[in-house]
């Protein structure tokens, strides 16, 4: 076996056809120059070890990269992947939750609905992750192979080589003021859940009874017509919560302006709740009668207790959230 010929073959077969012959001759000449006039097989092996793995040597001749995403774009690729995947995953899960809550019927059981949301939610998350991963990877793989710039310096978000001037575009965020992505996505998910329940309260919020298959919805606690009459105010509250969450996501930290915005949001939410909870027709009379029969307490007392408890707890939580926002901003 001619080790030199086999080695040259192993290198050139990894190269484009148009370059194979020239590179093969060049490589053969290089190997012969490294060997003495009369050489042994051991001397050939020593030279081939010095030249290295044929695949590595081929990559040095080859104009195309032998990696999917190289160091030039890897950091940018990972940064975008970490940024896009969580957003896409949360939106996908929110869509699944909203679909099942909107389509929920009184005959369905909460347990079954929860299992369906969990199952489809996991599948939706995996599907979205694979889609984002595939298309983003494909984009960067193409970018890697169409970039004919010879420098190998890693690229920034602007696709340019890093310079100290790039530091001017980066806001230093102290760790104790930073906002976690989990907090932002949790806020958006919670807004989607309570908003969906609000507009479908007549078959989601109320009395459930246990059956052999799980829990069955039998009686709504709230008057859906009253809830729907407040829809413009509720849409404003939902809009403020979404804008607040997106602002935190963009800024990635608590600031005094965001803390002030948080206070405004909480104040508006409390005012809307006060108008809503004090509406005399909000609570379903049949629900009050049902609870009165179970607890052996007058329906009016139950109504007053629900209203009073809501008017105490909700403002307390709102004040706490407002103070906590300022506390984080002033760290």
ZADO-1210 file (C-alpha; in nm, 4 decimals, padded with zeros to 6 digits):
<atoms>
<atom x="00.0000" y="00.0000" z="00.0000" code="UNK" pos="1"/>
<atom x="00.1389" y="00.3422" z="-00.0983" code="UNK" pos="2"/>
<atom x="00.0730" y="00.5511" z="00.2135" code="UNK" pos="3"/>
<atom x="00.1565" y="00.8760" z="00.0358" code="UNK" pos="4"/>
<atom x="-00.0981" y="00.8196" z="-00.2425" code="UNK" pos="5"/>
<atom x="-00.3665" y="00.7123" z="00.0040" code="UNK" pos="6"/>
<atom x="-00.2971" y="01.0175" z="00.2236" code="UNK" pos="7"/>
<atom x="-00.3217" y="01.2528" z="-00.0756" code="UNK" pos="8"/>
<atom x="-00.6456" y="01.0805" z="-00.1780" code="UNK" pos="9"/>
<atom x="-00.7892" y="01.1275" z="00.1735" code="UNK" pos="10"/>
<atom x="-00.7124" y="01.4989" z="00.1563" code="UNK" pos="11"/>
<atom x="-00.8242" y="01.5723" z="-00.1999" code="UNK" pos="12"/>
<atom x="-01.1517" y="01.3766" z="-00.1850" code="UNK" pos="13"/>
<atom x="-01.2744" y="01.6371" z="00.0634" code="UNK" pos="14"/>
<atom x="-01.2028" y="01.9204" z="-00.1818" code="UNK" pos="15"/>
<atom x="-01.3965" y="02.0546" z="-00.4832" code="UNK" pos="16"/>
<atom x="-01.3247" y="01.8670" z="-00.8069" code="UNK" pos="17"/>
<atom x="-01.1702" y="02.1680" z="-00.9772" code="UNK" pos="18"/>
<atom x="-00.8964" y="02.1945" z="-00.7111" code="UNK" pos="19"/>
<atom x="-00.8162" y="01.8302" z="-00.6452" code="UNK" pos="20"/>
<atom x="-00.5518" y="01.7739" z="-00.9111" code="UNK" pos="21"/>
<atom x="-00.3509" y="02.0903" z="-00.8401" code="UNK" pos="22"/>
<atom x="-00.3623" y="02.0463" z="-00.4635" code="UNK" pos="23"/>
<atom x="-00.2763" y="01.6773" z="-00.4981" code="UNK" pos="24"/>
<atom x="00.0377" y="01.7595" z="-00.6977" code="UNK" pos="25"/>
<atom x="00.1333" y="02.0351" z="-00.4555" code="UNK" pos="26"/>
<atom x="00.0839" y="01.8077" z="-00.1555" code="UNK" pos="27"/>
<atom x="00.2837" y="01.5241" z="-00.3180" code="UNK" pos="28"/>
<atom x="00.5696" y="01.7647" z="-00.3838" code="UNK" pos="29"/>
<atom x="00.5597" y="01.8866" z="-00.0233" code="UNK" pos="30"/>
<atom x="00.5735" y="01.5317" z="00.1149" code="UNK" pos="31"/>
<atom x="00.8624" y="01.4350" z="-00.1132" code="UNK" pos="32"/>
<atom x="01.0574" y="01.7434" z="-00.0055" code="UNK" pos="33"/>
<atom x="01.0156" y="01.6385" z="00.3565" code="UNK" pos="34"/>
<atom x="01.1509" y="01.2887" z="00.2896" code="UNK" pos="35"/>
<atom x="01.5109" y="01.1793" z="00.2217" code="UNK" pos="36"/>
<atom x="01.6088" y="01.0342" z="-00.1162" code="UNK" pos="37"/>
<atom x="01.5709" y="00.6791" z="00.0048" code="UNK" pos="38"/>
<atom x="01.3033" y="00.6587" z="00.2683" code="UNK" pos="39"/>
<atom x="01.1443" y="00.3853" z="00.4708" code="UNK" pos="40"/>
<atom x="00.7803" y="00.3363" z="00.5628" code="UNK" pos="41"/>
<atom x="00.8506" y="00.4585" z="00.9163" code="UNK" pos="42"/>
<atom x="00.9906" y="00.7830" z="00.7768" code="UNK" pos="43"/>
<atom x="00.6797" y="00.8258" z="00.5614" code="UNK" pos="44"/>
<atom x="00.4605" y="00.7737" z="00.8663" code="UNK" pos="45"/>
<atom x="00.6627" y="01.0339" z="01.0581" code="UNK" pos="46"/>
<atom x="00.6084" y="01.2937" z="00.7818" code="UNK" pos="47"/>
<atom x="00.2359" y="01.2142" z="00.7593" code="UNK" pos="48"/>
<atom x="00.2011" y="01.2527" z="01.1362" code="UNK" pos="49"/>
<atom x="00.3683" y="01.5922" z="01.1026" code="UNK" pos="50"/>
<atom x="00.1209" y="01.6955" z="00.8307" code="UNK" pos="51"/>
<atom x="-00.1673" y="01.5801" z="01.0487" code="UNK" pos="52"/>
<atom x="-00.5146" y="01.4422" z="00.9998" code="UNK" pos="53"/>
<atom x="-00.6207" y="01.4522" z="00.6325" code="UNK" pos="54"/>
<atom x="-00.9571" y="01.6074" z="00.7225" code="UNK" pos="55"/>
<atom x="-00.7882" y="01.8926" z="00.9105" code="UNK" pos="56"/>
<atom x="-00.5417" y="01.9529" z="00.6290" code="UNK" pos="57"/>
<atom x="-00.8259" y="01.9508" z="00.3756" code="UNK" pos="58"/>
<atom x="-01.0063" y="02.2213" z="00.5741" code="UNK" pos="59"/>
<atom x="-00.7017" y="02.4452" z="00.5349" code="UNK" pos="60"/>
<atom x="-00.7174" y="02.4091" z="00.1571" code="UNK" pos="61"/>
<atom x="-01.0927" y="02.4269" z="00.1365" code="UNK" pos="62"/>
<atom x="-01.2647" y="02.7625" z="00.0888" code="UNK" pos="63"/>
<atom x="-01.5826" y="02.6315" z="00.2516" code="UNK" pos="64"/>
<atom x="-01.5952" y="02.5880" z="00.6315" code="UNK" pos="65"/>
<atom x="-01.6047" y="02.2331" z="00.7630" code="UNK" pos="66"/>
<atom x="-01.8286" y="02.3288" z="01.0511" code="UNK" pos="67"/>
<atom x="-02.1972" y="02.4233" z="01.0626" code="UNK" pos="68"/>
<atom x="-02.1495" y="02.7476" z="01.2587" code="UNK" pos="69"/>
<atom x="-01.7970" y="02.8603" z="01.3357" code="UNK" pos="70"/>
<atom x="-01.6526" y="03.0919" z="01.6009" code="UNK" pos="71"/>
<atom x="-01.7114" y="03.3956" z="01.3779" code="UNK" pos="72"/>
<atom x="-02.0898" y="03.3744" z="01.4212" code="UNK" pos="73"/>
<atom x="-02.1302" y="03.1313" z="01.7104" code="UNK" pos="74"/>
<atom x="-02.1670" y="03.3902" z="01.9873" code="UNK" pos="75"/>
<atom x="-02.4203" y="03.5910" z="01.7844" code="UNK" pos="76"/>
<atom x="-02.6079" y="03.2709" z="01.6987" code="UNK" pos="77"/>
<atom x="-02.6323" y="03.1626" z="02.0629" code="UNK" pos="78"/>
<atom x="-02.7387" y="03.5107" z="02.1766" code="UNK" pos="79"/>
<atom x="-03.0259" y="03.5195" z="01.9283" code="UNK" pos="80"/>
<atom x="-03.1228" y="03.1607" z="02.0100" code="UNK" pos="81"/>
<atom x="-03.1437" y="03.2433" z="02.3824" code="UNK" pos="82"/>
<atom x="-03.3469" y="03.5544" z="02.3043" code="UNK" pos="83"/>
<atom x="-03.5943" y="03.4129" z="02.0528" code="UNK" pos="84"/>
<atom x="-03.6644" y="03.0645" z="02.1918" code="UNK" pos="85"/>
<atom x="-03.8117" y="03.1747" z="02.5306" code="UNK" pos="86"/>
<atom x="-04.0389" y="03.4308" z="02.3636" code="UNK" pos="87"/>
<atom x="-04.1633" y="03.1841" z="02.1029" code="UNK" pos="88"/>
<atom x="-04.2140" y="02.9101" z="02.3642" code="UNK" pos="89"/>
<atom x="-04.4188" y="03.1329" z="02.5976" code="UNK" pos="90"/>
<atom x="-04.6341" y="03.2630" z="02.3117" code="UNK" pos="91"/>
<atom x="-04.6975" y="02.9055" z="02.1982" code="UNK" pos="92"/>
<atom x="-04.7970" y="02.7913" z="02.5486" code="UNK" pos="93"/>
<atom x="-05.0199" y="03.0978" z="02.6007" code="UNK" pos="94"/>
<atom x="-05.1947" y="03.0163" z="02.2716" code="UNK" pos="95"/>
<atom x="-05.2632" y="02.6602" z="02.3878" code="UNK" pos="96"/>
<atom x="-05.3987" y="02.7760" z="02.7246" code="UNK" pos="97"/>
<atom x="-05.6179" y="03.0422" z="02.5630" code="UNK" pos="98"/>
<atom x="-05.7550" y="02.7954" z="02.3075" code="UNK" pos="99"/>
<atom x="-05.8670" y="02.5464" z="02.5713" code="UNK" pos="100"/>
<atom x="-06.0031" y="02.8065" z="02.8115" code="UNK" pos="101"/>
<atom x="-06.2058" y="02.9764" z="02.5389" code="UNK" pos="102"/>
<atom x="-06.3367" y="02.6434" z="02.4118" code="UNK" pos="103"/>
<atom x="-06.4084" y="02.5061" z="02.7591" code="UNK" pos="104"/>
<atom x="-06.7621" y="02.3790" z="02.8054" code="UNK" pos="105"/>
<atom x="-06.9501" y="02.3082" z="03.1236" code="UNK" pos="106"/>
<atom x="-06.9631" y="01.9391" z="03.0482" code="UNK" pos="107"/>
<atom x="-06.5861" y="01.9096" z="03.0375" code="UNK" pos="108"/>
<atom x="-06.3916" y="01.8248" z="03.3513" code="UNK" pos="109"/>
<atom x="-06.1177" y="02.0511" z="03.4844" code="UNK" pos="110"/>
<atom x="-05.8857" y="01.7530" z="03.5251" code="UNK" pos="111"/>
<atom x="-05.9248" y="01.6478" z="03.1624" code="UNK" pos="112"/>
<atom x="-05.8778" y="02.0037" z="03.0411" code="UNK" pos="113"/>
<atom x="-05.5639" y="02.0413" z="03.2549" code="UNK" pos="114"/>
<atom x="-05.4163" y="01.7200" z="03.1157" code="UNK" pos="115"/>
<atom x="-05.4969" y="01.8259" z="02.7583" code="UNK" pos="116"/>
<atom x="-05.3367" y="02.1683" z="02.8134" code="UNK" pos="117"/>
<atom x="-05.0275" y="02.0044" z="02.9632" code="UNK" pos="118"/>
<atom x="-04.9938" y="01.7479" z="02.6856" code="UNK" pos="119"/>
<atom x="-05.0555" y="01.9824" z="02.3944" code="UNK" pos="120"/>
<atom x="-04.8527" y="02.2562" z="02.5659" code="UNK" pos="121"/>
<atom x="-04.5448" y="02.0323" z="02.5914" code="UNK" pos="122"/>
<atom x="-04.5826" y="01.9219" z="02.2294" code="UNK" pos="123"/>
<atom x="-04.6312" y="02.2827" z="02.1159" code="UNK" pos="124"/>
<atom x="-04.3198" y="02.3946" z="02.3085" code="UNK" pos="125"/>
<atom x="-04.1091" y="02.1168" z="02.1535" code="UNK" pos="126"/>
<atom x="-04.2429" y="02.1933" z="01.8071" code="UNK" pos="127"/>
<atom x="-04.1736" y="02.5669" z="01.8394" code="UNK" pos="128"/>
<atom x="-03.8255" y="02.5023" z="01.9779" code="UNK" pos="129"/>
<atom x="-03.7389" y="02.2724" z="01.6874" code="UNK" pos="130"/>
<atom x="-03.8764" y="02.5206" z="01.4336" code="UNK" pos="131"/>
<atom x="-03.6816" y="02.8150" z="01.5784" code="UNK" pos="132"/>
<atom x="-03.3669" y="02.6039" z="01.6183" code="UNK" pos="133"/>
<atom x="-03.3871" y="02.4729" z="01.2608" code="UNK" pos="134"/>
<atom x="-03.4537" y="02.8032" z="01.0830" code="UNK" pos="135"/>
<atom x="-03.2077" y="03.0055" z="01.2896" code="UNK" pos="136"/>
<atom x="-02.9365" y="02.7409" z="01.2441" code="UNK" pos="137"/>
<atom x="-03.0060" y="02.7231" z="00.8713" code="UNK" pos="138"/>
<atom x="-02.9856" y="03.1025" z="00.8431" code="UNK" pos="139"/>
<atom x="-02.6484" y="03.1172" z="01.0154" code="UNK" pos="140"/>
<atom x="-02.5149" y="02.8171" z="00.8235" code="UNK" pos="141"/>
<atom x="-02.5964" y="02.9961" z="00.4972" code="UNK" pos="142"/>
<atom x="-02.4524" y="03.3211" z="00.6316" code="UNK" pos="143"/>
<atom x="-02.1314" y="03.1393" z="00.7269" code="UNK" pos="144"/>
<atom x="-02.0895" y="03.0011" z="00.3751" code="UNK" pos="145"/>
<atom x="-02.1769" y="03.3175" z="00.1852" code="UNK" pos="146"/>
<atom x="-01.9475" y="03.5425" z="00.3876" code="UNK" pos="147"/>
<atom x="-01.6312" y="03.5844" z="00.1823" code="UNK" pos="148"/>
<atom x="-01.4638" y="03.8208" z="00.4274" code="UNK" pos="149"/>
<atom x="-01.1354" y="03.6572" z="00.5224" code="UNK" pos="150"/>
<atom x="-01.1085" y="03.7838" z="00.8806" code="UNK" pos="151"/>
<atom x="-01.2193" y="03.5350" z="01.1490" code="UNK" pos="152"/>
<atom x="-01.3118" y="03.7799" z="01.4247" code="UNK" pos="153"/>
<atom x="-01.6447" y="03.7089" z="01.6002" code="UNK" pos="154"/>
<atom x="-01.9339" y="03.9264" z="01.4878" code="UNK" pos="155"/>
<atom x="-02.1576" y="04.1467" z="01.7035" code="UNK" pos="156"/>
<atom x="-02.5316" y="04.2098" z="01.6660" code="UNK" pos="157"/>
<atom x="-02.4491" y="04.4603" z="01.3911" code="UNK" pos="158"/>
<atom x="-02.2626" y="04.1811" z="01.2028" code="UNK" pos="159"/>
<atom x="-01.9450" y="04.3877" z="01.2287" code="UNK" pos="160"/>
<atom x="-01.6161" y="04.3166" z="01.4020" code="UNK" pos="161"/>
<atom x="-01.6149" y="04.4152" z="01.7691" code="UNK" pos="162"/>
<atom x="-01.4659" y="04.7521" z="01.8647" code="UNK" pos="163"/>
<atom x="-01.4530" y="04.9367" z="02.2001" code="UNK" pos="164"/>
<atom x="-01.7228" y="05.1707" z="02.0630" code="UNK" pos="165"/>
<atom x="-01.9677" y="04.8804" z="02.0892" code="UNK" pos="166"/>
<atom x="-01.9477" y="04.9150" z="02.4675" code="UNK" pos="167"/>
<atom x="-02.1265" y="05.2507" z="02.4382" code="UNK" pos="168"/>
<atom x="-02.4387" y="05.0685" z="02.3180" code="UNK" pos="169"/>
<atom x="-02.4443" y="04.8334" z="02.6173" code="UNK" pos="170"/>
<atom x="-02.6217" y="04.9323" z="02.9359" code="UNK" pos="171"/>
<atom x="-02.4541" y="04.8035" z="03.2476" code="UNK" pos="172"/>
<atom x="-02.7194" y="04.6331" z="03.4598" code="UNK" pos="173"/>
<atom x="-02.6433" y="04.5670" z="03.8271" code="UNK" pos="174"/>
<atom x="-02.7417" y="04.2154" z="03.9260" code="UNK" pos="175"/>
<atom x="-02.9764" y="04.3331" z="04.2025" code="UNK" pos="176"/>
<atom x="-03.1781" y="04.5459" z="03.9561" code="UNK" pos="177"/>
<atom x="-03.1910" y="04.2938" z="03.6733" code="UNK" pos="178"/>
<atom x="-03.5226" y="04.1434" z="03.5643" code="UNK" pos="179"/>
<atom x="-03.5293" y="03.7718" z="03.4931" code="UNK" pos="180"/>
<atom x="-03.6878" y="03.6512" z="03.1704" code="UNK" pos="181"/>
<atom x="-03.8904" y="03.4055" z="03.3781" code="UNK" pos="182"/>
<atom x="-04.0571" y="03.6955" z="03.5629" code="UNK" pos="183"/>
<atom x="-04.1513" y="03.8652" z="03.2352" code="UNK" pos="184"/>
<atom x="-04.2858" y="03.5511" z="03.0707" code="UNK" pos="185"/>
<atom x="-04.4684" y="03.4522" z="03.3886" code="UNK" pos="186"/>
<atom x="-04.6390" y="03.7944" z="03.3904" code="UNK" pos="187"/>
<atom x="-04.7482" y="03.7560" z="03.0294" code="UNK" pos="188"/>
<atom x="-04.8753" y="03.4028" z="03.0947" code="UNK" pos="189"/>
<atom x="-05.0703" y="03.5142" z="03.4016" code="UNK" pos="190"/>
<atom x="-05.2273" y="03.8024" z="03.2056" code="UNK" pos="191"/>
<atom x="-05.3355" y="03.5623" z="02.9317" code="UNK" pos="192"/>
<atom x="-05.4872" y="03.3213" z="03.1865" code="UNK" pos="193"/>
<atom x="-05.6869" y="03.5712" z="03.3937" code="UNK" pos="194"/>
<atom x="-05.7977" y="03.7614" z="03.0821" code="UNK" pos="195"/>
<atom x="-05.9285" y="03.4438" z="02.9230" code="UNK" pos="196"/>
<atom x="-06.1032" y="03.3377" z="03.2440" code="UNK" pos="197"/>
<atom x="-06.2592" y="03.6850" z="03.2818" code="UNK" pos="198"/>
<atom x="-06.4261" y="03.6744" z="02.9402" code="UNK" pos="199"/>
<atom x="-06.5354" y="03.3122" z="02.9906" code="UNK" pos="200"/>
<atom x="-06.6243" y="03.3225" z="03.3597" code="UNK" pos="201"/>
<atom x="-06.9743" y="03.1850" z="03.3028" code="UNK" pos="202"/>
<atom x="-06.8290" y="02.8405" z="03.2375" code="UNK" pos="203"/>
<atom x="-06.4950" y="02.8607" z="03.4179" code="UNK" pos="204"/>
<atom x="-06.5394" y="03.0427" z="03.7511" code="UNK" pos="205"/>
<atom x="-06.7974" y="02.8935" z="03.9830" code="UNK" pos="206"/>
<atom x="-06.9023" y="02.5740" z="04.1548" code="UNK" pos="207"/>
<atom x="-06.7602" y="02.2365" z="04.0563" code="UNK" pos="208"/>
<atom x="-06.8793" y="01.8987" z="04.1757" code="UNK" pos="209"/>
<atom x="-06.6773" y="01.5806" z="04.1772" code="UNK" pos="210"/>
<atom x="-06.7788" y="01.3011" z="03.9439" code="UNK" pos="211"/>
<atom x="-06.6282" y="00.9694" z="03.8562" code="UNK" pos="212"/>
<atom x="-06.4372" y="01.1387" z="03.5727" code="UNK" pos="213"/>
<atom x="-06.3175" y="01.4439" z="03.7671" code="UNK" pos="214"/>
<atom x="-06.4714" y="01.7846" z="03.8377" code="UNK" pos="215"/>
<atom x="-06.7860" y="01.9019" z="03.6590" code="UNK" pos="216"/>
<atom x="-06.8840" y="02.2703" z="03.6340" code="UNK" pos="217"/>
<atom x="-07.2417" y="02.3169" z="03.7527" code="UNK" pos="218"/>
<atom x="-07.2931" y="02.6811" z="03.8508" code="UNK" pos="219"/>
<atom x="-07.1257" y="03.0122" z="03.7547" code="UNK" pos="220"/>
<atom x="-07.0299" y="03.2463" z="04.0391" code="UNK" pos="221"/>
<atom x="-07.0328" y="03.5652" z="03.8320" code="UNK" pos="222"/>
<atom x="-07.2729" y="03.7370" z="03.5964" code="UNK" pos="223"/>
<atom x="-07.1082" y="03.7313" z="03.2543" code="UNK" pos="224"/>
<atom x="-07.3211" y="04.0200" z="03.1246" code="UNK" pos="225"/>
<atom x="-07.1869" y="04.2469" z="03.3982" code="UNK" pos="226"/>
<atom x="-06.8308" y="04.1352" z="03.3286" code="UNK" pos="227"/>
<atom x="-06.8743" y="04.1997" z="02.9562" code="UNK" pos="228"/>
<atom x="-07.0078" y="04.5503" z="03.0232" code="UNK" pos="229"/>
<atom x="-06.6680" y="04.6425" z="03.1684" code="UNK" pos="230"/>
<atom x="-06.4732" y="04.5121" z="02.8683" code="UNK" pos="231"/>
<atom x="-06.3223" y="04.8491" z="02.7619" code="UNK" pos="232"/>
<atom x="-06.1682" y="04.8995" z="03.1078" code="UNK" pos="233"/>
<atom x="-06.0478" y="04.5383" z="03.1237" code="UNK" pos="234"/>
<atom x="-05.8848" y="04.5705" z="02.7810" code="UNK" pos="235"/>
<atom x="-05.7021" y="04.8808" z="02.9076" code="UNK" pos="236"/>
<atom x="-05.5773" y="04.6899" z="03.2139" code="UNK" pos="237"/>
<atom x="-05.4640" y="04.3959" z="02.9990" code="UNK" pos="238"/>
<atom x="-05.2928" y="04.6346" z="02.7568" code="UNK" pos="239"/>
<atom x="-05.1082" y="04.8074" z="03.0410" code="UNK" pos="240"/>
<atom x="-04.9894" y="04.4724" z="03.1782" code="UNK" pos="241"/>
<atom x="-04.8605" y="04.3644" z="02.8374" code="UNK" pos="242"/>
<atom x="-04.6811" y="04.6969" z="02.7794" code="UNK" pos="243"/>
<atom x="-04.5348" y="04.6784" z="03.1300" code="UNK" pos="244"/>
<atom x="-04.4026" y="04.3244" z="03.0751" code="UNK" pos="245"/>
<atom x="-04.2564" y="04.4126" z="02.7345" code="UNK" pos="246"/>
<atom x="-04.0927" y="04.7255" z="02.8783" code="UNK" pos="247"/>
<atom x="-03.9256" y="04.5146" z="03.1461" code="UNK" pos="248"/>
<atom x="-03.8135" y="04.2691" z="02.8799" code="UNK" pos="249"/>
<atom x="-03.6586" y="04.5453" z="02.6655" code="UNK" pos="250"/>
<atom x="-03.4956" y="04.7376" z="02.9503" code="UNK" pos="251"/>
<atom x="-03.3998" y="04.4190" z="03.1358" code="UNK" pos="252"/>
<atom x="-03.3887" y="04.6098" z="03.4650" code="UNK" pos="253"/>
<atom x="-03.6007" y="04.8073" z="03.7084" code="UNK" pos="254"/>
<atom x="-03.5791" y="05.1853" z="03.6712" code="UNK" pos="255"/>
<atom x="-03.7636" y="05.4680" z="03.8454" code="UNK" pos="256"/>
<atom x="-03.9695" y="05.5320" z="03.5323" code="UNK" pos="257"/>
<atom x="-04.0724" y="05.1672" z="03.5128" code="UNK" pos="258"/>
<atom x="-04.1515" y="05.1678" z="03.8856" code="UNK" pos="259"/>
<atom x="-04.3726" y="05.4755" z="03.8335" code="UNK" pos="260"/>
<atom x="-04.5422" y="05.3057" z="03.5387" code="UNK" pos="261"/>
<atom x="-04.5984" y="05.0045" z="03.7652" code="UNK" pos="262"/>
<atom x="-04.7714" y="05.2285" z="04.0222" code="UNK" pos="263"/>
<atom x="-04.9998" y="05.3782" z="03.7555" code="UNK" pos="264"/>
<atom x="-05.0847" y="05.0290" z="03.6346" code="UNK" pos="265"/>
<atom x="-05.1684" y="04.9089" z="03.9845" code="UNK" pos="266"/>
<atom x="-05.3803" y="05.2187" z="04.0625" code="UNK" pos="267"/>
<atom x="-05.5858" y="05.1776" z="03.7451" code="UNK" pos="268"/>
<atom x="-05.6343" y="04.8058" z="03.8150" code="UNK" pos="269"/>
<atom x="-05.7547" y="04.8795" z="04.1713" code="UNK" pos="270"/>
<atom x="-05.9990" y="05.1463" z="04.0500" code="UNK" pos="271"/>
<atom x="-06.1436" y="04.9133" z="03.7869" code="UNK" pos="272"/>
<atom x="-06.1753" y="04.6348" z="04.0443" code="UNK" pos="273"/>
<atom x="-06.3576" y="04.8619" z="04.2882" code="UNK" pos="274"/>
<atom x="-06.6145" y="04.9579" z="04.0254" code="UNK" pos="275"/>
<atom x="-06.6522" y="04.5940" z="03.9249" code="UNK" pos="276"/>
<atom x="-06.6739" y="04.4277" z="04.2655" code="UNK" pos="277"/>
<atom x="-06.9194" y="04.6834" z="04.4049" code="UNK" pos="278"/>
<atom x="-07.1650" y="04.6240" z="04.1217" code="UNK" pos="279"/>
<atom x="-07.4724" y="04.4768" z="04.2889" code="UNK" pos="280"/>
<atom x="-07.5385" y="04.2386" z="03.9985" code="UNK" pos="281"/>
<atom x="-07.1879" y="04.0955" z="03.9668" code="UNK" pos="282"/>
<atom x="-07.2389" y="03.7896" z="04.1877" code="UNK" pos="283"/>
<atom x="-07.4810" y="03.5278" z="04.0556" code="UNK" pos="284"/>
<atom x="-07.7867" y="03.5016" z="04.2924" code="UNK" pos="285"/>
<atom x="-07.7992" y="03.1253" z="04.2362" code="UNK" pos="286"/>
<atom x="-07.4361" y="03.0981" z="04.3415" code="UNK" pos="287"/>
<atom x="-07.5041" y="03.3004" z="04.6585" code="UNK" pos="288"/>
<atom x="-07.8062" y="03.0828" z="04.7365" code="UNK" pos="289"/>
<atom x="-07.5995" y="02.7686" z="04.6825" code="UNK" pos="290"/>
<atom x="-07.3231" y="02.8927" z="04.9154" code="UNK" pos="291"/>
<atom x="-07.5794" y="03.0120" z="05.1683" code="UNK" pos="292"/>
<atom x="-07.7345" y="02.6675" z="05.1826" code="UNK" pos="293"/>
<atom x="-07.3952" y="02.5003" z="05.2305" code="UNK" pos="294"/>
<atom x="-07.2517" y="02.7445" z="05.4852" code="UNK" pos="295"/>
<atom x="-07.5825" y="02.8200" z="05.6555" code="UNK" pos="296"/>
<atom x="-07.5101" y="03.1916" z="05.6249" code="UNK" pos="297"/>
<atom x="-07.7307" y="03.4606" z="05.4727" code="UNK" pos="298"/>
<atom x="-07.6634" y="03.5370" z="05.1068" code="UNK" pos="299"/>
<atom x="-07.6110" y="03.9074" z="05.1824" code="UNK" pos="300"/>
<atom x="-07.3440" y="03.8222" z="05.4377" code="UNK" pos="301"/>
<atom x="-07.1615" y="03.6062" z="05.1845" code="UNK" pos="302"/>
<atom x="-07.1779" y="03.8863" z="04.9261" code="UNK" pos="303"/>
<atom x="-07.0474" y="04.1417" z="05.1778" code="UNK" pos="304"/>
<atom x="-06.7684" y="03.9071" z="05.2849" code="UNK" pos="305"/>
<atom x="-06.6519" y="03.8487" z="04.9235" code="UNK" pos="306"/>
<atom x="-06.6635" y="04.2217" z="04.8455" code="UNK" pos="307"/>
<atom x="-06.4892" y="04.3191" z="05.1698" code="UNK" pos="308"/>
<atom x="-06.2166" y="04.0557" z="05.1373" code="UNK" pos="309"/>
<atom x="-06.1477" y="04.1580" z="04.7763" code="UNK" pos="310"/>
<atom x="-06.1367" y="04.5288" z="04.8628" code="UNK" pos="311"/>
<atom x="-05.8852" y="04.4580" z="05.1412" code="UNK" pos="312"/>
<atom x="-05.6532" y="04.2031" z="04.9808" code="UNK" pos="313"/>
<atom x="-05.6252" y="04.3427" z="04.6294" code="UNK" pos="314"/>
<atom x="-05.5118" y="04.6944" z="04.7334" code="UNK" pos="315"/>
<atom x="-05.2645" y="04.5406" z="04.9813" code="UNK" pos="316"/>
<atom x="-05.1042" y="04.3351" z="04.7037" code="UNK" pos="317"/>
<atom x="-05.1053" y="04.6388" z="04.4738" code="UNK" pos="318"/>
<atom x="-04.9324" y="04.8551" z="04.7353" code="UNK" pos="319"/>
<atom x="-04.6777" y="04.5827" z="04.7990" code="UNK" pos="320"/>
<atom x="-04.6019" y="04.5474" z="04.4248" code="UNK" pos="321"/>
<atom x="-04.5686" y="04.9236" z="04.3875" code="UNK" pos="322"/>
<atom x="-04.3304" y="04.9558" z="04.6825" code="UNK" pos="323"/>
<atom x="-04.1331" y="04.6529" z="04.5679" code="UNK" pos="324"/>
<atom x="-04.0903" y="04.8096" z="04.2227" code="UNK" pos="325"/>
<atom x="-03.9404" y="05.1267" z="04.3703" code="UNK" pos="326"/>
<atom x="-03.7255" y="04.9236" z="04.6060" code="UNK" pos="327"/>
<atom x="-03.5763" y="04.7292" z="04.3151" code="UNK" pos="328"/>
<atom x="-03.5244" y="05.0470" z="04.1122" code="UNK" pos="329"/>
<atom x="-03.3370" y="05.2166" z="04.3968" code="UNK" pos="330"/>
<atom x="-03.0994" y="04.9263" z="04.4711" code="UNK" pos="331"/>
</atoms>
